[in-house]
Amino acid sequence: MSPSPAHGPWRRLLDRWQGVLLTLVVGVATLWLAATGQLVLYIHPRYDVFTVVMIVVGMALSLATLAFSPARADDVQDHDHDDHDGHGHDARLDAATVPAVEDGLRPRRRRPLTVGLRRVAFSAGVVVTAGVAIAVVALPPATLTSATAGQRDVNSSTAALDRTSVADATGASSDAYRSFSVLDWAGLLRQTTDLAFYQGKTADVVGFVTPSDTDPDDVFYVSRFVVTCCAVDAQPVGVPVYLPGWQDQVAADDWVEVTGGFDTNRSSSSQDPIALVPDDVTTVGQPSDPYLY
């Protein structure tokens, strides 16, 4: 029985360099995100320069690998020749594992199990490399959504909500209150439920709509994600808005600007004792920097 045909040089080259090619594809995509200002959708801005530098270094090393350590076609041919004449490693392995045949006949070669495993690994590697390359290049960058906010529980991060204290906010001017972000108001609402503290204070916040888990018909959150390092550790914070029938005006994930004052939450099932009662809810575009830091 004739031995199985040797793999073509192109397959050996692809098998050897698919990791390098994947590194280059991811590197180019990352540099494109940095150049277009969209890298902040994935990491904290303070890590932008570090990320770009490390990507450039990685791509340079990958290119150096391609330039100085190429897989030579003559090496592939020599290996294939060894396989055919029976003096290669695989042939010796086959000869050692297959009993000798009488009358001087050459032993029948058995296809090693490792050949099948290598083919499976090669095919899987090609699929993964192509899939990652297509995903990185074809899929548009996007921010985290209300679905992620619901999974991570809005206002569950104590560390994020402790940045603005009641003492810091006491005595601030009306203009200062209007400049407070979603994170500032969410932190204050967590620290105190004294309605007197909120009297006369007007909020003007921008965020995306996240329906309340406990009363989705009457209450939604004006939400933002707080990023410490990257999107993986992003924590959702939000200001509850009491607006029965809000679905007639806005939808989940819409970016809105809400202005109004605070009052007792009239929802019977909401867990937030105080809510923002809006004077105006306006749909706006997503900010260029949608996360809070």
Secondary structure, DSSP 8 states (H G I E B T S, - for coil): --------HHHHHHHHHHHHHHHHHHHHHHHHHHHTT-GGGTB-GGGHHHHHHHHHHHHHHHHHHHHHS---HHHHHHHHHHHHHT-SHHHHHHHHHS---STT--------HHHHHHHHHHHHHHHHHHHHHHHHHHS------HHHHHHH-TT--HHHHTSS-HHHHTT--HHHHHT--HHHHHHHHHH---HHHHTT--EEEEEEEEE-SS-TTTEEEEEEEE-SSBGGG-EEEEEEEE-TTGGGT--TT-EEEEEEEEEE---SS-S-SEEEEEEEEEE----SS-SB-
